[in-house]
Amino acid sequence: MRIAIDAMGGDFAPDEIIKGALESIEKLDKGDTLILVGPVETIKAKLGAKNLSKYADVLKIVDASEVIGMDESPIDALRKKRKSSISVMVKLAADGEADAVISAGNTGACVAGCQMRMRNIEGVNRPGIAVVFPTFEGPVTMCDVGANISCKPINFYQYAIMASMYSESLLGIKNPRVGIMSIGEEEAKGNEIVKKARELIKSDPKINFIGNIEGSDIFKGKCDVAICDGFVGNVVLKLTEGLVDGLFKIIKHEVKQQSFLLAMGFKSVMMKMYQKYDYHEYGGALLLGVNGTSVICHGSSKARTISNAIMAAKKFHSMGTNEKIKEYLAKSNIRGTDE
C-alpha cells in the first residue's frame, strides 16, 4: 500500500510528522511505501542520511515547495498554491500513485482538495469527516465534524449510511444504533433541516435509527453513531477535547494536594486513562465519501498521532468500505433535493 503524507501539515510539522512516519515503519507490511510530500531538501535534512539509507525501500519523497497555512482560505489557497503539499498529495491519489492520503494541515483545504481531485464516491452528495469518541460505554462515531457546515437532509441520510458502515467495518459494531443530534429527544424538537433529515433516515429500514439524541447521550451508551452537521460536530469535538484535558488537570491537581505518595501511586492509572480517551490514539478522522482513503489529523498532531493515522488508513483501505457505500447508495431509492 502507498500512503502519501503531508509532511508540512500541522502545528509541529515537519518534525513530528516525519518522526511519526518513521515510528510506523516497523508496523507496515512488506511492500508498503510511505510518500512524504514537501520540500525535498527539508525532508531529507530532517530524516538524516542514516534513515534515508536504512529505509530507502520504504520511504519516498515527492517535492512540494509551497505550504497552505492553517488560516488561509481553502479554495483560494488550492488555486494559488498548486505546488503546496496538500495539492500535490491529493494529486498523487487522483493519479493513482497513492492509495491513501494523510494530513494534519488545513482541514478545509484537505477536504476541498480531496473533493476536487479524488472526487466523491458515486451517489455521495457531500463527504463527511467521521471521528471516534472513546467513551466508557464503547466507541461512538460522529459524522460530520467539519467538512460540511451547511447540510441538507440528504447529507444527514448519507452520513448515517457511511458512518454506520465505518462503525461496523472498523470498530466491529454490528447493526450500529444511529441517532441524529438535536436539542431534545422528542420528534418535534430540532430545526426544519433536522426534522426532514430524521424522516429520510427513518424511511430506510436498513438503518438502525433510534431518533433524536442530545449531546449528553453520546457518553451514555445510547447510540453507536451520532449524525450532525459539521458546525455542530466540530463544536462538540473541540468542547469534548477541552473538557477531557481540563478534567485531567483538575484531578491531577487535587490528587497532588492530598498527598505526594497518593499522586505517585495514581500516576500510572492516570496515564492509562489518558491514553484510552486521548484522540491521538485514534490517529485521525476519516473523510467518508471520497474515492480513496483520506485521513485528516488534528492540527496539534504529534508523532504518535501520525503513526496511528497510518495504521488507521491501512485498516480502512483493506476493508473495502467505499465499494460497500457505493453499492448501498446505488440500491437506495432515496435521492437528494434542494430543500
DRENLUMDO-208556 format. One record per residue (C-alpha): residue number from 1; residue in three letters; x, y, z. Coordinates in steps of 0.2 Angstrom, whole numbers, plus 2048, in hexadecimal, padded with zeros to 3 digits. Each point is the difference from the previous one (the first is absolute). Layout:
BEGIN
resi=NUM; resn=ALA; px=X; py=Y; pz=Z
...
END
This chain:
BEGIN
resi=1; resn=MET; px=800; py=800; pz=800
resi=2; resn=ARG; px=806; py=812; pz=7FC
resi=3; resn=ILE; px=7FC; py=80D; pz=80D
resi=4; resn=ALA; px=803; py=812; pz=7FC
resi=5; resn=ILE; px=803; py=80B; pz=80F
resi=6; resn=ASP; px=800; py=813; pz=800
resi=7; resn=ALA; px=811; py=803; pz=809
resi=8; resn=MET; px=7FC; py=813; pz=802
resi=9; resn=GLY; px=7EF; py=7FF; pz=807
resi=10; resn=GLY; px=7FD; py=803; pz=813
resi=11; resn=ASP; px=806; py=80B; pz=80E
resi=12; resn=PHE; px=810; py=7F5; pz=803
resi=13; resn=ALA; px=804; py=7FC; pz=7EE
resi=14; resn=PRO; px=80B; py=7FA; pz=7F8
resi=15; resn=ASP; px=809; py=7F9; pz=810
resi=16; resn=GLU; px=7F2; py=7F7; pz=808
resi=17; resn=ILE; px=7F9; py=7FA; pz=7EF
resi=18; resn=ILE; px=810; py=7F9; pz=7FA
resi=19; resn=LYS; px=803; py=7F8; pz=811
resi=20; resn=GLY; px=7EF; py=7F8; pz=800
resi=21; resn=ALA; px=803; py=7F9; pz=7EF
resi=22; resn=LEU; px=810; py=7F8; pz=806
resi=23; resn=GLU; px=7F8; py=7F9; pz=80F
resi=24; resn=SER; px=7F3; py=7F7; pz=7F5
resi=25; resn=ILE; px=80C; py=7F7; pz=7F5
resi=26; resn=GLU; px=802; py=7F1; pz=80B
resi=27; resn=LYS; px=7ED; py=7FD; pz=800
resi=28; resn=LEU; px=7FF; py=801; pz=7ED
resi=29; resn=ASP; px=7FE; py=7F1; pz=7F5
resi=30; resn=LYS; px=80D; py=7FB; pz=7F3
resi=31; resn=GLY; px=7FE; py=80A; pz=7F0
resi=32; resn=ASP; px=7F8; py=80F; pz=809
resi=33; resn=THR; px=807; py=811; pz=7FB
resi=34; resn=LEU; px=7FF; py=811; pz=80A
resi=35; resn=ILE; px=800; py=80F; pz=7F4
resi=36; resn=LEU; px=805; py=810; pz=80A
resi=37; resn=VAL; px=7FA; py=80F; pz=7F6
resi=38; resn=GLY; px=809; py=811; pz=803
resi=39; resn=PRO; px=810; py=809; pz=7FC
resi=40; resn=VAL; px=80D; py=7F2; pz=7FC
resi=41; resn=GLU; px=80F; py=808; pz=808
resi=42; resn=THR; px=7F6; py=804; pz=810
resi=43; resn=ILE; px=7FA; py=7EE; pz=801
resi=44; resn=LYS; px=811; py=7F9; pz=7FC
resi=45; resn=ALA; px=808; py=80A; pz=80E
resi=46; resn=LYS; px=7F3; py=7FB; pz=80D
resi=47; resn=LEU; px=802; py=7EE; pz=7FB
resi=48; resn=GLY; px=812; py=800; pz=801
resi=49; resn=ALA; px=80C; py=7F5; pz=7F5
resi=50; resn=LYS; px=7FF; py=7F1; pz=80B
resi=51; resn=ASN; px=7ED; py=7FF; pz=7FE
resi=52; resn=LEU; px=800; py=804; pz=7EE
resi=53; resn=SER; px=80C; py=7F1; pz=7FD
resi=54; resn=LYS; px=7F8; py=7F4; pz=80C
resi=55; resn=TYR; px=7EE; py=803; pz=7FA
resi=56; resn=ALA; px=804; py=803; pz=7EE
resi=57; resn=ASP; px=7F4; py=7F2; pz=7FB
resi=58; resn=VAL; px=7F1; py=807; pz=80B
resi=59; resn=LEU; px=802; py=813; pz=7FF
resi=60; resn=LYS; px=7FD; py=80A; pz=7F0
resi=61; resn=ILE; px=801; py=813; pz=7FF
resi=62; resn=VAL; px=7F5; py=80B; pz=7F4
resi=63; resn=ASP; px=804; py=812; pz=7FF
resi=64; resn=ALA; px=7F3; py=80D; pz=805
resi=65; resn=SER; px=808; py=811; pz=802
resi=66; resn=GLU; px=7F1; py=80A; pz=807
resi=67; resn=VAL; px=7F6; py=7FE; pz=810
resi=68; resn=ILE; px=7EE; py=805; pz=803
resi=69; resn=GLY; px=7FE; py=808; pz=811
resi=70; resn=MET; px=7F3; py=7FC; pz=80D
resi=71; resn=ASP; px=7F8; py=811; pz=7FE
resi=72; resn=GLU; px=7FF; py=801; pz=7ED
resi=73; resn=SER; px=7F0; py=7FE; pz=7F6
resi=74; resn=PRO; px=800; py=7EE; pz=7FA
resi=75; resn=ILE; px=7F9; py=803; pz=7EE
resi=76; resn=ASP; px=80B; py=80F; pz=7FD
resi=77; resn=ALA; px=80F; py=7F8; pz=807
resi=78; resn=LEU; px=7FE; py=7F0; pz=7F5
resi=79; resn=ARG; px=7FE; py=80B; pz=7F1
resi=80; resn=LYS; px=80F; py=80B; pz=803
resi=81; resn=LYS; px=80C; py=7F3; pz=808
resi=82; resn=ARG; px=800; py=7F2; pz=7F3
resi=83; resn=LYS; px=810; py=7FA; pz=807
resi=84; resn=SER; px=7FB; py=7FF; pz=812
resi=85; resn=SER; px=802; py=7F0; pz=80A
resi=86; resn=ILE; px=7ED; py=7FD; pz=801
resi=87; resn=SER; px=7FD; py=803; pz=7ED
resi=88; resn=VAL; px=80E; py=7F5; pz=7FB
resi=89; resn=MET; px=7FB; py=7F3; pz=80D
resi=90; resn=VAL; px=7EE; py=7FE; pz=7F9
resi=91; resn=LYS; px=806; py=801; pz=7EE
resi=92; resn=LEU; px=80A; py=7F0; pz=804
resi=93; resn=ALA; px=7F1; py=7F7; pz=805
resi=94; resn=ALA; px=7F6; py=807; pz=7F2
resi=95; resn=ASP; px=80D; py=7FA; pz=7F4
resi=96; resn=GLY; px=800; py=7EF; pz=807
resi=97; resn=GLU; px=812; py=802; pz=808
resi=98; resn=ALA; px=7FA; py=7FF; pz=812
resi=99; resn=ASP; px=7F2; py=7F5; pz=808
resi=100; resn=ALA; px=7FE; py=80B; pz=80F
resi=101; resn=VAL; px=803; py=812; pz=806
resi=102; resn=ILE; px=804; py=807; pz=811
resi=103; resn=SER; px=801; py=812; pz=806
resi=104; resn=ALA; px=800; py=80A; pz=810
resi=105; resn=GLY; px=7FF; py=810; pz=7F6
resi=106; resn=ASN; px=7F2; py=80C; pz=7FB
resi=107; resn=THR; px=7F0; py=7F5; pz=802
resi=108; resn=GLY; px=7F6; py=80A; pz=7F4
resi=109; resn=ALA; px=80E; py=7FF; pz=7F2
resi=110; resn=CYS; px=802; py=7EE; pz=803
resi=111; resn=VAL; px=7ED; py=7FD; pz=7FE
resi=112; resn=ALA; px=7FE; py=80B; pz=7F1
resi=113; resn=GLY; px=810; py=7F9; pz=7F8
resi=114; resn=CYS; px=7F9; py=7EE; pz=802
resi=115; resn=GLN; px=7F0; py=805; pz=7F9
resi=116; resn=MET; px=807; py=809; pz=7F1
resi=117; resn=ARG; px=80E; py=7F3; pz=7FC
resi=118; resn=MET; px=7FA; py=7EF; pz=807
resi=119; resn=ARG; px=7EE; py=804; pz=7FD
resi=120; resn=ASN; px=7F1; py=7F9; pz=80A
resi=121; resn=ILE; px=7FA; py=7EE; pz=800
resi=122; resn=GLU; px=7F2; py=7FE; pz=7F3
resi=123; resn=GLY; px=7F0; py=805; pz=809
resi=124; resn=VAL; px=808; py=80A; pz=80E
resi=125; resn=ASN; px=7FA; py=812; pz=800
resi=126; resn=ARG; px=80D; py=807; pz=80D
resi=127; resn=PRO; px=80D; py=7F6; pz=80A
resi=128; resn=GLY; px=801; py=801; pz=813
resi=129; resn=ILE; px=80E; py=7FF; pz=80C
resi=130; resn=ALA; px=7FD; py=7F1; pz=80C
resi=131; resn=VAL; px=808; py=800; pz=811
resi=132; resn=VAL; px=800; py=7F3; pz=80E
resi=133; resn=PHE; px=7FC; py=806; pz=812
resi=134; resn=PRO; px=807; py=7F3; pz=80C
resi=135; resn=THR; px=7F3; py=7FF; pz=80E
resi=136; resn=PHE; px=7FE; py=7F5; pz=80F
resi=137; resn=GLU; px=7F1; py=7F7; pz=7F8
resi=138; resn=GLY; px=80A; py=7FD; pz=7F0
resi=139; resn=PRO; px=806; py=80A; pz=7F0
resi=140; resn=VAL; px=7F3; py=80C; pz=7F8
resi=141; resn=THR; px=803; py=806; pz=7EE
resi=142; resn=MET; px=7FA; py=812; pz=7FD
resi=143; resn=CYS; px=7FE; py=806; pz=7EE
resi=144; resn=ASP; px=802; py=80E; pz=7FB
resi=145; resn=VAL; px=80D; py=80A; pz=80A
resi=146; resn=GLY; px=805; py=80D; pz=7F4
resi=147; resn=ALA; px=7FF; py=7FC; pz=7ED
resi=148; resn=ASN; px=7EE; py=807; pz=7FD
resi=149; resn=ILE; px=7F9; py=80E; pz=80C
resi=150; resn=SER; px=7F1; py=803; pz=7F5
resi=151; resn=CYS; px=7F7; py=7EF; pz=7FE
resi=152; resn=LYS; px=7F1; py=7FB; pz=7F7
resi=153; resn=PRO; px=7F5; py=7F1; pz=805
resi=154; resn=ILE; px=808; py=7F5; pz=7F3
resi=155; resn=ASN; px=811; py=803; pz=808
resi=156; resn=PHE; px=7FA; py=7FA; pz=811
resi=157; resn=TYR; px=7F9; py=7F0; pz=7F8
resi=158; resn=GLN; px=810; py=7FC; pz=7F7
resi=159; resn=TYR; px=80A; py=804; pz=810
resi=160; resn=ALA; px=7F5; py=7F3; pz=809
resi=161; resn=ILE; px=804; py=7F3; pz=7F3
resi=162; resn=MET; px=813; py=804; pz=7FF
resi=163; resn=ALA; px=803; py=801; pz=812
resi=164; resn=SER; px=7F6; py=7F0; pz=804
resi=165; resn=MET; px=80B; py=7F7; pz=7F3
resi=166; resn=TYR; px=810; py=808; pz=808
resi=167; resn=SER; px=7FA; py=7FB; pz=812
resi=168; resn=GLU; px=7FC; py=7EE; pz=7FA
resi=169; resn=SER; px=810; py=7FD; pz=7F5
resi=170; resn=LEU; px=80D; py=808; pz=80B
resi=171; resn=LEU; px=7F9; py=7FF; pz=811
resi=172; resn=GLY; px=7F7; py=7F0; pz=7FF
resi=173; resn=ILE; px=7EF; py=806; pz=806
resi=174; resn=LYS; px=7F2; py=7F6; pz=7F8
resi=175; resn=ASN; px=7F1; py=809; pz=7FB
resi=176; resn=PRO; px=805; py=811; pz=808
resi=177; resn=ARG; px=7F3; py=80B; pz=808
resi=178; resn=VAL; px=7FF; py=811; pz=7F7
resi=179; resn=GLY; px=7FA; py=810; pz=808
resi=180; resn=ILE; px=7FE; py=811; pz=7F9
resi=181; resn=MET; px=806; py=80E; pz=80B
resi=182; resn=SER; px=7F2; py=80C; pz=805
resi=183; resn=ILE; px=7FB; py=80B; pz=80F
resi=184; resn=GLY; px=7F4; py=7F3; pz=807
resi=185; resn=GLU; px=7FB; py=7EE; pz=7FE
resi=186; resn=GLU; px=7EE; py=804; pz=7FB
resi=187; resn=GLU; px=7FD; py=7FF; pz=7ED
resi=188; resn=ALA; px=7F9; py=812; pz=800
resi=189; resn=LYS; px=811; py=807; pz=806
resi=190; resn=GLY; px=80D; py=806; pz=7F4
resi=191; resn=ASN; px=801; py=80C; pz=7F1
resi=192; resn=GLU; px=7F7; py=7FC; pz=7EF
resi=193; resn=ILE; px=810; py=7F9; pz=7F8
resi=194; resn=VAL; px=802; py=7F3; pz=80F
resi=195; resn=LYS; px=7ED; py=7FC; pz=7FF
resi=196; resn=LYS; px=801; py=7FC; pz=7EE
resi=197; resn=ALA; px=810; py=7F7; pz=802
resi=198; resn=ARG; px=7F8; py=7F5; pz=80E
resi=199; resn=GLU; px=7F2; py=7FB; pz=7F4
resi=200; resn=LEU; px=80C; py=7FB; pz=7F2
resi=201; resn=ILE; px=80A; py=7F5; pz=80C
resi=202; resn=LYS; px=7F1; py=7F9; pz=807
resi=203; resn=SER; px=7FA; py=7FB; pz=7EF
resi=204; resn=ASP; px=80F; py=7F4; pz=7FD
resi=205; resn=PRO; px=7FC; py=7F0; pz=80A
resi=206; resn=LYS; px=812; py=7FA; pz=7FE
resi=207; resn=ILE; px=806; py=80E; pz=80C
resi=208; resn=ASN; px=7FE; py=7FC; pz=813
resi=209; resn=PHE; px=7FA; py=812; pz=803
resi=210; resn=ILE; px=7FB; py=804; pz=812
resi=211; resn=GLY; px=7FA; py=812; pz=7FD
resi=212; resn=ASN; px=806; py=810; pz=808
resi=213; resn=ILE; px=80E; py=800; pz=80C
resi=214; resn=GLU; px=807; py=80E; pz=80B
resi=215; resn=GLY; px=813; py=804; pz=803
resi=216; resn=SER; px=801; py=7F7; pz=810
resi=217; resn=ASP; px=7F9; py=7F0; pz=7F8
resi=218; resn=ILE; px=811; py=7FE; pz=7F7
resi=219; resn=PHE; px=808; py=7FB; pz=811
resi=220; resn=LYS; px=7F2; py=7F6; pz=807
resi=221; resn=GLY; px=800; py=7F1; pz=7F4
resi=222; resn=LYS; px=7F0; py=805; pz=7F7
resi=223; resn=CYS; px=807; py=7FF; pz=7EF
resi=224; resn=ASP; px=80F; py=7FA; pz=7F6
resi=225; resn=VAL; px=7FE; py=80D; pz=7F2
resi=226; resn=ALA; px=7FC; py=812; pz=802
resi=227; resn=ILE; px=7FB; py=80B; pz=7F1
resi=228; resn=CYS; px=801; py=813; pz=7FF
resi=229; resn=ASP; px=806; py=80E; pz=7F5
resi=230; resn=GLY; px=812; py=805; pz=800
resi=231; resn=PHE; px=7FD; py=80F; pz=80A
resi=232; resn=VAL; px=7F8; py=7F7; pz=80E
resi=233; resn=GLY; px=80C; py=7F1; pz=7FF
resi=234; resn=ASN; px=810; py=80B; pz=801
resi=235; resn=VAL; px=7F9; py=80A; pz=80F
resi=236; resn=VAL; px=7FD; py=7EF; pz=809
resi=237; resn=LEU; px=811; py=7F9; pz=7FB
resi=238; resn=LYS; px=80A; py=810; pz=806
resi=239; resn=LEU; px=7F5; py=801; pz=810
resi=240; resn=THR; px=803; py=7EE; pz=804
resi=241; resn=GLU; px=813; py=801; pz=7FD
resi=242; resn=GLY; px=801; py=810; pz=80C
resi=243; resn=LEU; px=7F5; py=7F8; pz=80D
resi=244; resn=VAL; px=80A; py=7F0; pz=801
resi=245; resn=ASP; px=810; py=80A; pz=801
resi=246; resn=GLY; px=7F9; py=80B; pz=80D
resi=247; resn=LEU; px=7F9; py=7F1; pz=80B
resi=248; resn=PHE; px=811; py=7F8; pz=800
resi=249; resn=LYS; px=809; py=80F; pz=805
resi=250; resn=ILE; px=7F3; py=803; pz=80F
resi=251; resn=ILE; px=802; py=7EE; pz=805
resi=252; resn=LYS; px=813; py=801; pz=7FF
resi=253; resn=HIS; px=800; py=810; pz=80B
resi=254; resn=GLU; px=7F4; py=7F9; pz=80D
resi=255; resn=VAL; px=809; py=7F0; pz=802
resi=256; resn=LYS; px=811; py=809; pz=802
resi=257; resn=GLN; px=7F8; py=80B; pz=80D
resi=258; resn=GLN; px=7FA; py=7F1; pz=80A
resi=259; resn=SER; px=811; py=7F7; pz=800
resi=260; resn=PHE; px=810; py=7FE; pz=7F6
resi=261; resn=LEU; px=800; py=7ED; pz=803
resi=262; resn=LEU; px=7EE; py=7FF; pz=7FB
resi=263; resn=ALA; px=804; py=80A; pz=7F0
resi=264; resn=MET; px=80F; py=7F5; pz=7FC
resi=265; resn=GLY; px=7F5; py=7F0; pz=802
resi=266; resn=PHE; px=7F2; py=807; pz=7F6
resi=267; resn=LYS; px=80C; py=806; pz=7F2
resi=268; resn=SER; px=7FF; py=7EF; pz=7F6
resi=269; resn=VAL; px=7ED; py=800; pz=801
resi=270; resn=MET; px=7FF; py=811; pz=7F9
resi=271; resn=MET; px=80C; py=7FC; pz=7F2
resi=272; resn=LYS; px=7F6; py=7F1; pz=7FC
resi=273; resn=MET; px=7F0; py=80A; pz=800
resi=274; resn=TYR; px=807; py=80E; pz=7F6
resi=275; resn=GLN; px=806; py=7F5; pz=7F2
resi=276; resn=LYS; px=7EF; py=7F7; pz=7FF
resi=277; resn=TYR; px=7F6; py=810; pz=7FE
resi=278; resn=ASP; px=80E; py=80A; pz=7F6
resi=279; resn=TYR; px=7FB; py=804; pz=7EE
resi=280; resn=HIS; px=813; py=7FD; pz=7FB
resi=281; resn=GLU; px=7FC; py=7ED; pz=803
resi=282; resn=TYR; px=7F4; py=800; pz=7F1
resi=283; resn=GLY; px=80C; py=809; pz=7F5
resi=284; resn=GLY; px=7F4; py=80B; pz=7F6
resi=285; resn=ALA; px=7EF; py=801; pz=7F9
resi=286; resn=LEU; px=7FB; py=7F8; pz=7EF
resi=287; resn=LEU; px=7F8; py=80A; pz=7F2
resi=288; resn=LEU; px=7F2; py=7F5; pz=7FC
resi=289; resn=GLY; px=7F9; py=802; pz=7EE
resi=290; resn=VAL; px=80F; py=803; pz=7F5
resi=291; resn=ASN; px=808; py=7F4; pz=7F4
resi=292; resn=GLY; px=80E; py=7F9; pz=80A
resi=293; resn=THR; px=806; py=801; pz=811
resi=294; resn=SER; px=803; py=811; pz=809
resi=295; resn=VAL; px=804; py=802; pz=812
resi=296; resn=ILE; px=800; py=812; pz=807
resi=297; resn=CYS; px=80A; py=802; pz=810
resi=298; resn=HIS; px=7FF; py=80D; pz=80E
resi=299; resn=GLY; px=80A; py=80F; pz=7FD
resi=300; resn=SER; px=809; py=7FD; pz=810
resi=301; resn=SER; px=805; py=7EE; pz=7FB
resi=302; resn=LYS; px=810; py=7F9; pz=807
resi=303; resn=ALA; px=80A; py=7F1; pz=7FA
resi=304; resn=ARG; px=7F5; py=7F3; pz=808
resi=305; resn=THR; px=7F0; py=808; pz=7F8
resi=306; resn=ILE; px=808; py=7FE; pz=7EE
resi=307; resn=SER; px=806; py=7EF; pz=804
resi=308; resn=ASN; px=7EF; py=7FB; pz=805
resi=309; resn=ALA; px=7F8; py=809; pz=7F1
resi=310; resn=ILE; px=80B; py=7F5; pz=7F4
resi=311; resn=MET; px=7F9; py=7F0; pz=809
resi=312; resn=ALA; px=7EE; py=807; pz=7FF
resi=313; resn=ALA; px=802; py=804; pz=7ED
resi=314; resn=LYS; px=807; py=7EE; pz=7FD
resi=315; resn=LYS; px=7F1; py=7F8; pz=809
resi=316; resn=PHE; px=7F3; py=80B; pz=7F7
resi=317; resn=HIS; px=808; py=7FD; pz=7EF
resi=318; resn=SER; px=800; py=7ED; pz=803
resi=319; resn=MET; px=7ED; py=7FF; pz=805
resi=320; resn=GLY; px=7F9; py=806; pz=7EF
resi=321; resn=THR; px=7F4; py=80B; pz=809
resi=322; resn=ASN; px=7FF; py=80C; pz=7F1
resi=323; resn=GLU; px=7F9; py=7F3; pz=7F4
resi=324; resn=LYS; px=7F3; py=7FB; pz=80D
resi=325; resn=ILE; px=7FB; py=812; pz=802
resi=326; resn=LYS; px=7FE; py=801; pz=7ED
resi=327; resn=GLU; px=7F6; py=7F0; pz=7FE
resi=328; resn=TYR; px=7F5; py=806; pz=80E
resi=329; resn=LEU; px=7FC; py=811; pz=7F9
resi=330; resn=ALA; px=7FD; py=7F8; pz=7EF
resi=331; resn=LYS; px=7F3; py=7F5; pz=807
resi=332; resn=SER; px=7F8; py=80E; pz=80A
resi=333; resn=ASN; px=7F1; py=809; pz=7F9
resi=334; resn=ILE; px=802; py=80F; pz=80B
resi=335; resn=ARG; px=807; py=80E; pz=7F6
resi=336; resn=GLY; px=805; py=812; pz=805
resi=337; resn=THR; px=7F6; py=810; pz=7FD
resi=338; resn=ASP; px=804; py=812; pz=801
resi=339; resn=GLU; px=7F6; py=802; pz=810
END
